[in-house]
Amino acid sequence: MRKSAGSVKVAETALFVSTFQAKKGFERMLQYELQRMVNSTRRERECLFCDLYRLSQDPTVFTIHSVWKSRDNWLSHSGWKNHPAACLLEQCLLEPVSVVAMDEVPEAA
């Protein structure tokens, strides 16, 4: 949790890195569905930013980096599982989505 110079509490943000791997032949469909999901997520008030990336060495692997106002905001949505734009993801995925919560490393005092 960050504090300003006046020791006033600042809201904790939460970063999530979600990895998706497409089945062979489903790369374009997965990319399309993930982009729909990212576009929808960006419109959510609790989401500070959300971006889609593809792994340079493996075009079947995508990641979404999303930053939320708090960890609870993300958890209240059940992650991507219940996202309205995620309707075709299951058909495209080689394996379940991997989600990692990241914490900011505080600056040295």
C-alpha positions in Angstrom: 0.0 0.0 0.0 1.4 3.4 -0.9 1.5 6.4 1.4 2.1 10.0 0.4 4.5 12.3 2.1 1.8 13.3 4.5 1.3 9.7 5.6 -2.2 9.7 4.1 -3.3 6.2 2.9 -3.7 5.9 -0.8 -5.9 3.2 -2.3 -4.1 -0.1 -3.1 -4.1 -1.1 -6.7 -3.8 -4.6 -8.0 -2.0 -5.9 -11.1 -3.0 -9.2 -12.7 -1.1 -11.0 -15.4 -3.3 -13.5 -17.2 -1.8 -16.0 -19.6 -3.9 -17.7 -22.3 -2.6 -20.4 -24.7 -4.5 -21.1 -27.9 -5.1 -24.6 -29.4 -3.4 -25.1 -32.7 -5.4 -23.4 -35.4 -7.4 -21.2 -32.9 -4.8 -18.4 -32.5 -6.8 -15.8 -34.5 -10.1 -16.7 -32.8 -8.5 -16.5 -29.4 -6.9 -13.1 -30.2 -10.2 -11.8 -31.4 -12.0 -12.9 -28.2 -9.3 -11.6 -26.0 -9.4 -8.2 -27.7 -13.2 -8.1 -27.2 -12.6 -9.0 -23.5 -9.9 -6.3 -23.1 -12.1 -3.6 -24.8 -15.0 -4.5 -22.5 -12.8 -4.5 -19.4 -11.3 -1.1 -20.2 -14.9 0.4 -19.9 -15.2 -0.9 -16.3 -15.0 1.8 -13.8 -12.8 -0.2 -11.4 -10.2 -1.1 -14.1 -7.4 1.4 -14.4 -5.9 -0.2 -17.5 -6.0 -3.4 -19.5 -3.7 -4.4 -22.4 -3.3 -7.5 -24.5 0.1 -8.9 -25.5 1.3 -11.9 -27.6 4.5 -13.7 -26.8 7.1 -13.0 -29.5 8.6 -16.6 -29.4 5.2 -18.3 -29.5 2.2 -16.9 -31.3 -0.2 -19.2 -29.5 0.5 -17.5 -26.1 -1.2 -14.3 -25.1 -1.2 -12.3 -21.9 -3.5 -9.6 -20.5 -2.1 -7.2 -18.0 -4.8 -5.4 -16.0 -4.6 -3.0 -13.1 -7.6 -2.6 -10.9 -8.4 -0.1 -8.2 -8.2 -2.9 -5.6 -7.8 -6.7 -5.5 -11.4 -7.0 -4.3 -12.6 -5.4 -7.6 -11.0 -8.2 -9.6 -12.1 -10.9 -7.2 -15.7 -9.7 -7.2 -15.8 -10.4 -10.9 -14.4 -13.9 -10.5 -11.6 -12.9 -12.8 -12.2 -13.6 -16.4 -14.4 -16.6 -15.7 -17.7 -14.7 -15.7 -16.7 -11.9 -18.1 -19.5 -11.3 -20.7 -17.0 -11.2 -23.6 -15.4 -14.5 -22.7 -18.1 -16.7 -24.4 -15.8 -18.5 -26.9 -12.6 -18.7 -24.8 -13.1 -22.3 -23.7 -13.2 -23.5 -27.3 -9.9 -21.7 -28.1 -7.9 -22.6 -25.0 -5.3 -25.3 -24.9 -5.2 -25.3 -21.1 -6.9 -23.3 -18.3 -6.1 -19.6 -18.0 -3.2 -18.9 -15.7 -3.6 -15.7 -13.5 -0.9 -14.3 -11.4 -1.5 -11.4 -9.0 1.5 -9.1 -8.8 2.5 -6.8 -6.0 4.4 -3.5 -6.4 7.9 -3.5 -4.9 8.2 -0.6 -2.6 11.0 1.9 -3.1 14.0 1.6 -0.8 13.9 4.0 2.1 
